[in-house]
Amino acid sequence: MNDPKPSPARAQGGTRPGDAGRRAASRRAQRYRHALGGMVAAIVQERPRTTAAIAEELSRRDVRKPRGGTVWTPADLHKLLRRLELEAESDP
C-alpha cells in the first residue's frame, strides 16, 4: 500500500497550494455577510419585521444570497444572522 508523501512545504509547516486563495475567498465572504447584515439592520430600522418579512423584502430587492440566488427564506436569514453572531463573538 502506498502512503502519500507529504509535500515538502507541508512537511516544513508550510501551507498547501491554494490556501491563499481559500483565505481570500473566506475574507470576501465575510465582508459580503457583513454588508448583508447592514442591509438587514436598515430594513428592520424602517419597520420592525418578522424574519419571513425581512426575507421577502430581500427577495423583492433582488439581493443575492452569499452562495447565489435571490429568493430568500426565513431559514436563509437565520443562517446569515447566526453566522454574523458567531463572527462577532470570535472578534477580539
KOLGU-4560 file (N, C-alpha, C; in nm, 3 decimals, padded with zeros to 5 digits):
<recs>
<n_xx: 00.084 n_yy: -00.117 n_zz: 00.000 ca_xx: 00.000 ca_yy: 00.000 ca_zz: 00.000 c_xx: 00.089 c_yy: 00.124 c_zz: 00.000 mol: A seq: 1 type: MET>
<n_xx: 00.063 n_yy: 00.216 n_zz: -00.088 ca_xx: 00.142 ca_yy: 00.338 ca_zz: -00.098 c_xx: 00.081 c_yy: 00.448 c_zz: -00.013 mol: A seq: 2 type: ASN>
<n_xx: 00.158 n_yy: 00.495 n_zz: 00.083 ca_xx: 00.114 ca_yy: 00.609 ca_zz: 00.162 c_xx: 00.156 c_yy: 00.735 c_zz: 00.090 mol: A seq: 3 type: ASP>
<n_xx: 00.065 n_yy: 00.831 n_zz: 00.077 ca_xx: 00.106 ca_yy: 00.955 ca_zz: 00.010 c_xx: 00.210 c_yy: 01.029 c_zz: 00.093 mol: A seq: 4 type: PRO>
<n_xx: 00.310 n_yy: 01.079 n_zz: 00.024 ca_xx: 00.415 ca_yy: 01.154 ca_zz: 00.093 c_xx: 00.369 c_yy: 01.299 c_zz: 00.110 mol: A seq: 5 type: LYS>
<n_xx: 00.397 n_yy: 01.357 n_zz: 00.225 ca_xx: 00.360 ca_yy: 01.497 ca_zz: 00.240 c_xx: 00.446 c_yy: 01.585 c_zz: 00.150 mol: A seq: 6 type: PRO>
<n_xx: 00.388 n_yy: 01.693 n_zz: 00.105 ca_xx: 00.465 ca_yy: 01.784 ca_zz: 00.020 c_xx: 00.575 c_yy: 01.847 c_zz: 00.105 mol: A seq: 7 type: SER>
<n_xx: 00.688 n_yy: 01.886 n_zz: 00.043 ca_xx: 00.796 ca_yy: 01.946 ca_zz: 00.121 c_xx: 00.752 c_yy: 02.069 c_zz: 00.198 mol: A seq: 8 type: PRO>
<n_xx: 00.668 n_yy: 02.152 n_zz: 00.138 ca_xx: 00.621 ca_yy: 02.273 ca_zz: 00.206 c_xx: 00.537 c_yy: 02.235 c_zz: 00.327 mol: A seq: 9 type: ALA>
<n_xx: 00.452 n_yy: 02.134 n_zz: 00.311 ca_xx: 00.364 ca_yy: 02.090 ca_zz: 00.419 c_xx: 00.446 c_yy: 02.027 c_zz: 00.532 mol: A seq: 10 type: ARG>
<n_xx: 00.549 n_yy: 01.949 n_zz: 00.496 ca_xx: 00.632 ca_yy: 01.883 ca_zz: 00.595 c_xx: 00.709 c_yy: 01.984 c_zz: 00.680 mol: A seq: 11 type: ALA>
<n_xx: 00.739 n_yy: 02.100 n_zz: 00.623 ca_xx: 00.813 ca_yy: 02.203 ca_zz: 00.695 c_xx: 00.721 c_yy: 02.305 c_zz: 00.760 mol: A seq: 12 type: GLN>
<n_xx: 00.591 n_yy: 02.273 n_zz: 00.772 ca_xx: 00.498 ca_yy: 02.364 ca_zz: 00.837 c_xx: 00.442 c_yy: 02.469 c_zz: 00.743 mol: A seq: 13 type: GLY>
<n_xx: 00.463 n_yy: 02.453 n_zz: 00.614 ca_xx: 00.413 ca_yy: 02.550 ca_zz: 00.517 c_xx: 00.266 c_yy: 02.527 c_zz: 00.488 mol: A seq: 14 type: GLY>
<n_xx: 00.216 n_yy: 02.596 n_zz: 00.391 ca_xx: 00.077 ca_yy: 02.581 ca_zz: 00.353 c_xx: 00.066 c_yy: 02.506 c_zz: 00.223 mol: A seq: 15 type: THR>
<n_xx: -00.050 n_yy: 02.454 n_zz: 00.197 ca_xx: -00.074 ca_yy: 02.382 ca_zz: 00.073 c_xx: -00.102 c_yy: 02.481 c_zz: -00.039 mol: A seq: 16 type: ARG>
<n_xx: -00.077 n_yy: 02.441 n_zz: -00.161 ca_xx: -00.114 ca_yy: 02.528 ca_zz: -00.273 c_xx: -00.264 c_yy: 02.554 c_zz: -00.269 mol: A seq: 17 type: PRO>
<n_xx: -00.303 n_yy: 02.676 n_zz: -00.291 ca_xx: -00.444 ca_yy: 02.711 ca_zz: -00.291 c_xx: -00.493 c_yy: 02.766 c_zz: -00.159 mol: A seq: 18 type: GLY>
<n_xx: -00.415 n_yy: 02.753 n_zz: -00.051 ca_xx: -00.459 ca_yy: 02.804 ca_zz: 00.079 c_xx: -00.481 c_yy: 02.955 c_zz: 00.075 mol: A seq: 19 type: ASP>
<n_xx: -00.395 n_yy: 03.027 n_zz: 00.007 ca_xx: -00.409 ca_yy: 03.173 ca_zz: -00.001 c_xx: -00.539 c_yy: 03.210 c_zz: -00.071 mol: A seq: 20 type: ALA>
<n_xx: -00.573 n_yy: 03.136 n_zz: -00.175 ca_xx: -00.699 ca_yy: 03.162 ca_zz: -00.246 c_xx: -00.820 c_yy: 03.135 c_zz: -00.160 mol: A seq: 21 type: GLY>
<n_xx: -00.813 n_yy: 03.026 n_zz: -00.081 ca_xx: -00.924 ca_yy: 02.995 ca_zz: 00.009 c_xx: -00.940 c_yy: 03.101 c_zz: 00.117 mol: A seq: 22 type: ARG>
<n_xx: -00.828 n_yy: 03.149 n_zz: 00.170 ca_xx: -00.835 ca_yy: 03.254 ca_zz: 00.273 c_xx: -00.893 c_yy: 03.383 c_zz: 00.214 mol: A seq: 23 type: ARG>
<n_xx: -00.853 n_yy: 03.416 n_zz: 00.092 ca_xx: -00.905 ca_yy: 03.537 ca_zz: 00.026 c_xx: -01.055 c_yy: 03.523 c_zz: 00.002 mol: A seq: 24 type: ALA>
<n_xx: -01.099 n_yy: 03.406 n_zz: -00.041 ca_xx: -01.242 ca_yy: 03.383 ca_zz: -00.064 c_xx: -01.318 c_yy: 03.393 c_zz: 00.068 mol: A seq: 25 type: ALA>
<n_xx: -01.260 n_yy: 03.342 n_zz: 00.174 ca_xx: -01.324 ca_yy: 03.349 ca_zz: 00.305 c_xx: -01.339 c_yy: 03.494 c_zz: 00.351 mol: A seq: 26 type: SER>
<n_xx: -01.236 n_yy: 03.575 n_zz: 00.327 ca_xx: -01.244 ca_yy: 03.717 ca_zz: 00.365 c_xx: -01.350 c_yy: 03.789 c_zz: 00.283 mol: A seq: 27 type: ARG>
<n_xx: -01.360 n_yy: 03.758 n_zz: 00.153 ca_xx: -01.463 ca_yy: 03.820 ca_zz: 00.068 c_xx: -01.602 c_yy: 03.781 c_zz: 00.117 mol: A seq: 28 type: ARG>
<n_xx: -01.619 n_yy: 03.654 n_zz: 00.152 ca_xx: -01.748 ca_yy: 03.606 ca_zz: 00.201 c_xx: -01.785 c_yy: 03.676 c_zz: 00.332 mol: A seq: 29 type: ALA>
<n_xx: -01.687 n_yy: 03.694 n_zz: 00.418 ca_xx: -01.713 ca_yy: 03.761 ca_zz: 00.545 c_xx: -01.754 c_yy: 03.906 c_zz: 00.522 mol: A seq: 30 type: GLN>
<n_xx: -01.686 n_yy: 03.975 n_zz: 00.432 ca_xx: -01.723 ca_yy: 04.115 ca_zz: 00.401 c_xx: -01.864 c_yy: 04.122 c_zz: 00.344 mol: A seq: 31 type: ARG>
<n_xx: -01.899 n_yy: 04.026 n_zz: 00.258 ca_xx: -02.033 ca_yy: 04.025 ca_zz: 00.199 c_xx: -02.139 c_yy: 04.000 c_zz: 00.306 mol: A seq: 32 type: TYR>
<n_xx: -02.111 n_yy: 03.905 n_zz: 00.397 ca_xx: -02.206 ca_yy: 03.878 ca_zz: 00.506 c_xx: -02.228 c_yy: 04.003 c_zz: 00.590 mol: A seq: 33 type: ARG>
<n_xx: -02.120 n_yy: 04.075 n_zz: 00.618 ca_xx: -02.134 ca_yy: 04.197 ca_zz: 00.698 c_xx: -02.214 c_yy: 04.304 c_zz: 00.624 mol: A seq: 34 type: HIS>
<n_xx: -02.195 n_yy: 04.313 n_zz: 00.494 ca_xx: -02.275 ca_yy: 04.408 ca_zz: 00.415 c_xx: -02.422 c_yy: 04.368 c_zz: 00.418 mol: A seq: 35 type: ALA>
<n_xx: -02.450 n_yy: 04.238 n_zz: 00.408 ca_xx: -02.588 ca_yy: 04.192 ca_zz: 00.417 c_xx: -02.645 c_yy: 04.220 c_zz: 00.556 mol: A seq: 36 type: LEU>
<n_xx: -02.564 n_yy: 04.202 n_zz: 00.658 ca_xx: -02.609 ca_yy: 04.232 ca_zz: 00.795 c_xx: -02.649 c_yy: 04.377 c_zz: 00.809 mol: A seq: 37 type: GLY>
<n_xx: -02.573 n_yy: 04.466 n_zz: 00.747 ca_xx: -02.607 ca_yy: 04.608 ca_zz: 00.749 c_xx: -02.738 c_yy: 04.636 c_zz: 00.675 mol: A seq: 38 type: GLY>
<n_xx: -02.758 n_yy: 04.565 n_zz: 00.564 ca_xx: -02.881 ca_yy: 04.582 ca_zz: 00.488 c_xx: -03.002 c_yy: 04.533 c_zz: 00.569 mol: A seq: 39 type: MET>
<n_xx: -02.986 n_yy: 04.420 n_zz: 00.637 ca_xx: -03.094 ca_yy: 04.367 ca_zz: 00.721 c_xx: -03.125 c_yy: 04.466 c_zz: 00.832 mol: A seq: 40 type: VAL>
<n_xx: -03.021 n_yy: 04.522 n_zz: 00.894 ca_xx: -03.042 ca_yy: 04.620 ca_zz: 01.001 c_xx: -03.119 c_yy: 04.742 c_zz: 00.949 mol: A seq: 41 type: ALA>
<n_xx: -03.086 n_yy: 04.787 n_zz: 00.827 ca_xx: -03.157 ca_yy: 04.900 ca_zz: 00.768 c_xx: -03.304 c_yy: 04.867 c_zz: 00.743 mol: A seq: 42 type: ALA>
<n_xx: -03.331 n_yy: 04.746 n_zz: 00.697 ca_xx: -03.469 ca_yy: 04.704 ca_zz: 00.673 c_xx: -03.547 c_yy: 04.702 c_zz: 00.804 mol: A seq: 43 type: ILE>
<n_xx: -03.485 n_yy: 04.651 n_zz: 00.910 ca_xx: -03.551 ca_yy: 04.644 ca_zz: 01.040 c_xx: -03.574 c_yy: 04.784 c_zz: 01.096 mol: A seq: 44 type: VAL>
<n_xx: -03.481 n_yy: 04.876 n_zz: 01.070 ca_xx: -03.497 ca_yy: 05.014 ca_zz: 01.117 c_xx: -03.617 c_yy: 05.081 c_zz: 01.051 mol: A seq: 45 type: GLN>
<n_xx: -03.641 n_yy: 05.049 n_zz: 00.925 ca_xx: -03.755 ca_yy: 05.108 ca_zz: 00.856 c_xx: -03.885 c_yy: 05.072 c_zz: 00.927 mol: A seq: 46 type: GLU>
<n_xx: -03.893 n_yy: 04.945 n_zz: 00.966 ca_xx: -04.011 ca_yy: 04.897 ca_zz: 01.037 c_xx: -03.978 c_yy: 04.758 c_zz: 01.090 mol: A seq: 47 type: ARG>
<n_xx: -03.988 n_yy: 04.737 n_zz: 01.222 ca_xx: -03.959 ca_yy: 04.603 ca_zz: 01.275 c_xx: -04.042 c_yy: 04.498 c_zz: 01.203 mol: A seq: 48 type: PRO>
<n_xx: -03.979 n_yy: 04.388 n_zz: 01.170 ca_xx: -04.044 ca_yy: 04.285 ca_zz: 01.089 c_xx: -04.009 c_yy: 04.146 c_zz: 01.140 mol: A seq: 49 type: ARG>
<n_xx: -04.084 n_yy: 04.049 n_zz: 01.094 ca_xx: -04.051 ca_yy: 03.909 ca_zz: 01.121 c_xx: -03.941 c_yy: 03.865 c_zz: 01.026 mol: A seq: 50 type: THR>
<n_xx: -03.880 n_yy: 03.752 n_zz: 01.055 ca_xx: -03.777 ca_yy: 03.703 ca_zz: 00.965 c_xx: -03.836 c_yy: 03.672 c_zz: 00.828 mol: A seq: 51 type: THR>
<n_xx: -03.961 n_yy: 03.625 n_zz: 00.824 ca_xx: -04.024 ca_yy: 03.596 ca_zz: 00.694 c_xx: -04.041 c_yy: 03.725 c_zz: 00.614 mol: A seq: 52 type: ALA>
<n_xx: -04.080 n_yy: 03.833 n_zz: 00.681 ca_xx: -04.099 ca_yy: 03.960 ca_zz: 00.611 c_xx: -03.965 c_yy: 04.018 c_zz: 00.563 mol: A seq: 53 type: ALA>
<n_xx: -03.861 n_yy: 04.002 n_zz: 00.644 ca_xx: -03.728 ca_yy: 04.050 ca_zz: 00.604 c_xx: -03.678 c_yy: 03.970 c_zz: 00.485 mol: A seq: 54 type: ILE>
<n_xx: -03.696 n_yy: 03.838 n_zz: 00.490 ca_xx: -03.654 ca_yy: 03.752 ca_zz: 00.377 c_xx: -03.730 c_yy: 03.792 c_zz: 00.251 mol: A seq: 55 type: ALA>
<n_xx: -03.858 n_yy: 03.818 n_zz: 00.265 ca_xx: -03.939 ca_yy: 03.861 ca_zz: 00.150 c_xx: -03.888 c_yy: 03.993 c_zz: 00.093 mol: A seq: 56 type: GLU>
<n_xx: -03.851 n_yy: 04.085 n_zz: 00.181 ca_xx: -03.800 ca_yy: 04.215 ca_zz: 00.137 c_xx: -03.666 c_yy: 04.200 c_zz: 00.065 mol: A seq: 57 type: GLU>
<n_xx: -03.578 n_yy: 04.114 n_zz: 00.116 ca_xx: -03.450 ca_yy: 04.090 ca_zz: 00.049 c_xx: -03.474 c_yy: 04.031 c_zz: -00.090 mol: A seq: 58 type: LEU>
<n_xx: -03.570 n_yy: 03.940 n_zz: -00.101 ca_xx: -03.603 ca_yy: 03.880 ca_zz: -00.231 c_xx: -03.660 c_yy: 03.986 c_zz: -00.324 mol: A seq: 59 type: SER>
<n_xx: -03.747 n_yy: 04.072 n_zz: -00.271 ca_xx: -03.808 ca_yy: 04.178 ca_zz: -00.353 c_xx: -03.702 c_yy: 04.271 c_zz: -00.408 mol: A seq: 60 type: ARG>
<n_xx: -03.597 n_yy: 04.296 n_zz: -00.330 ca_xx: -03.488 ca_yy: 04.386 ca_zz: -00.372 c_xx: -03.384 c_yy: 04.314 c_zz: -00.459 mol: A seq: 61 type: ARG>
<n_xx: -03.406 n_yy: 04.187 n_zz: -00.488 ca_xx: -03.312 ca_yy: 04.106 ca_zz: -00.567 c_xx: -03.172 c_yy: 04.103 c_zz: -00.506 mol: A seq: 62 type: ASP>
<n_xx: -03.164 n_yy: 04.094 n_zz: -00.375 ca_xx: -03.035 ca_yy: 04.084 ca_zz: -00.306 c_xx: -02.986 c_yy: 03.941 c_zz: -00.318 mol: A seq: 63 type: VAL>
<n_xx: -02.863 n_yy: 03.926 n_zz: -00.366 ca_xx: -02.807 ca_yy: 03.792 ca_zz: -00.384 c_xx: -02.769 c_yy: 03.732 c_zz: -00.249 mol: A seq: 64 type: ARG>
<n_xx: -02.800 n_yy: 03.603 n_zz: -00.232 ca_xx: -02.759 ca_yy: 03.530 ca_zz: -00.113 c_xx: -02.610 c_yy: 03.502 c_zz: -00.123 mol: A seq: 65 type: LYS>
<n_xx: -02.543 n_yy: 03.473 n_zz: -00.012 ca_xx: -02.398 ca_yy: 03.451 ca_zz: -00.016 c_xx: -02.355 c_yy: 03.344 c_zz: -00.116 mol: A seq: 66 type: PRO>
<n_xx: -02.435 n_yy: 03.242 n_zz: -00.137 ca_xx: -02.398 ca_yy: 03.136 ca_zz: -00.233 c_xx: -02.475 c_yy: 03.146 c_zz: -00.362 mol: A seq: 67 type: ARG>
<n_xx: -02.535 n_yy: 03.259 n_zz: -00.388 ca_xx: -02.608 ca_yy: 03.279 ca_zz: -00.513 c_xx: -02.758 c_yy: 03.270 c_zz: -00.492 mol: A seq: 68 type: GLY>
<n_xx: -02.831 n_yy: 03.305 n_zz: -00.594 ca_xx: -02.976 ca_yy: 03.304 ca_zz: -00.585 c_xx: -03.027 c_yy: 03.432 c_zz: -00.521 mol: A seq: 69 type: GLY>
<n_xx: -03.152 n_yy: 03.464 n_zz: -00.547 ca_xx: -03.209 ca_yy: 03.587 ca_zz: -00.492 c_xx: -03.341 c_yy: 03.563 c_zz: -00.421 mol: A seq: 70 type: THR>
<n_xx: -03.380 n_yy: 03.437 n_zz: -00.403 ca_xx: -03.503 ca_yy: 03.407 ca_zz: -00.331 c_xx: -03.464 c_yy: 03.367 c_zz: -00.189 mol: A seq: 71 type: VAL>
<n_xx: -03.493 n_yy: 03.457 n_zz: -00.095 ca_xx: -03.458 ca_yy: 03.437 ca_zz: 00.045 c_xx: -03.571 c_yy: 03.367 c_zz: 00.119 mol: A seq: 72 type: TRP>
<n_xx: -03.534 n_yy: 03.281 n_zz: 00.212 ca_xx: -03.631 ca_yy: 03.218 ca_zz: 00.301 c_xx: -03.595 c_yy: 03.258 c_zz: 00.444 mol: A seq: 73 type: THR>
<n_xx: -03.689 n_yy: 03.242 n_zz: 00.537 ca_xx: -03.655 ca_yy: 03.270 ca_zz: 00.677 c_xx: -03.534 c_yy: 03.189 c_zz: 00.724 mol: A seq: 74 type: PRO>
<n_xx: -03.521 n_yy: 03.065 n_zz: 00.677 ca_xx: -03.406 ca_yy: 02.982 ca_zz: 00.715 c_xx: -03.275 c_yy: 03.044 c_zz: 00.666 mol: A seq: 75 type: ALA>
<n_xx: -03.275 n_yy: 03.099 n_zz: 00.543 ca_xx: -03.155 ca_yy: 03.166 ca_zz: 00.491 c_xx: -03.116 c_yy: 03.282 c_zz: 00.581 mol: A seq: 76 type: ASP>
<n_xx: -03.215 n_yy: 03.358 n_zz: 00.623 ca_xx: -03.190 ca_yy: 03.474 ca_zz: 00.708 c_xx: -03.137 c_yy: 03.429 c_zz: 00.844 mol: A seq: 77 type: LEU>
<n_xx: -03.195 n_yy: 03.324 n_zz: 00.900 ca_xx: -03.146 ca_yy: 03.270 ca_zz: 01.028 c_xx: -03.000 c_yy: 03.229 c_zz: 01.017 mol: A seq: 78 type: HIS>
<n_xx: -02.963 n_yy: 03.162 n_zz: 00.908 ca_xx: -02.825 ca_yy: 03.119 ca_zz: 00.889 c_xx: -02.731 c_yy: 03.238 c_zz: 00.882 mol: A seq: 79 type: LYS>
<n_xx: -02.772 n_yy: 03.341 n_zz: 00.808 ca_xx: -02.690 ca_yy: 03.462 ca_zz: 00.795 c_xx: -02.671 c_yy: 03.527 c_zz: 00.932 mol: A seq: 80 type: LEU>
<n_xx: -02.780 n_yy: 03.545 n_zz: 01.006 ca_xx: -02.771 ca_yy: 03.612 ca_zz: 01.135 c_xx: -02.689 c_yy: 03.531 c_zz: 01.234 mol: A seq: 81 type: LEU>
<n_xx: -02.704 n_yy: 03.400 n_zz: 01.232 ca_xx: -02.625 ca_yy: 03.315 ca_zz: 01.322 c_xx: -02.476 c_yy: 03.325 c_zz: 01.288 mol: A seq: 82 type: ARG>
<n_xx: -02.445 n_yy: 03.323 n_zz: 01.159 ca_xx: -02.304 ca_yy: 03.333 ca_zz: 01.118 c_xx: -02.244 c_yy: 03.466 c_zz: 01.161 mol: A seq: 83 type: ARG>
<n_xx: -02.320 n_yy: 03.574 n_zz: 01.146 ca_xx: -02.272 ca_yy: 03.706 ca_zz: 01.187 c_xx: -02.252 c_yy: 03.711 c_zz: 01.339 mol: A seq: 84 type: LEU>
<n_xx: -02.342 n_yy: 03.647 n_zz: 01.412 ca_xx: -02.332 ca_yy: 03.642 ca_zz: 01.558 c_xx: -02.206 c_yy: 03.566 c_zz: 01.600 mol: A seq: 85 type: GLU>
<n_xx: -02.178 n_yy: 03.454 n_zz: 01.536 ca_xx: -02.058 ca_yy: 03.376 ca_zz: 01.567 c_xx: -01.932 c_yy: 03.454 c_zz: 01.535 mol: A seq: 86 type: LEU>
<n_xx: -01.932 n_yy: 03.526 n_zz: 01.424 ca_xx: -01.816 ca_yy: 03.606 ca_zz: 01.386 c_xx: -01.794 c_yy: 03.720 c_zz: 01.486 mol: A seq: 87 type: GLU>
<n_xx: -01.904 n_yy: 03.780 n_zz: 01.533 ca_xx: -01.891 ca_yy: 03.889 ca_zz: 01.631 c_xx: -01.835 c_yy: 03.836 c_zz: 01.763 mol: A seq: 88 type: ALA>
<n_xx: -01.875 n_yy: 03.716 n_zz: 01.801 ca_xx: -01.826 ca_yy: 03.656 ca_zz: 01.925 c_xx: -01.678 c_yy: 03.623 c_zz: 01.915 mol: A seq: 89 type: GLU>
<n_xx: -01.629 n_yy: 03.589 n_zz: 01.796 ca_xx: -01.488 ca_yy: 03.550 ca_zz: 01.781 c_xx: -01.396 c_yy: 03.669 c_zz: 01.761 mol: A seq: 90 type: SER>
<n_xx: -01.451 n_yy: 03.787 n_zz: 01.733 ca_xx: -01.368 ca_yy: 03.908 ca_zz: 01.718 c_xx: -01.318 c_yy: 03.951 c_zz: 01.856 mol: A seq: 91 type: ASP>
<n_xx: -01.190 n_yy: 03.988 n_zz: 01.864 ca_xx: -01.135 ca_yy: 04.031 ca_zz: 01.995 c_xx: -01.191 c_yy: 04.163 c_zz: 02.040 mol: A seq: 92 type: PRO>
</recs>
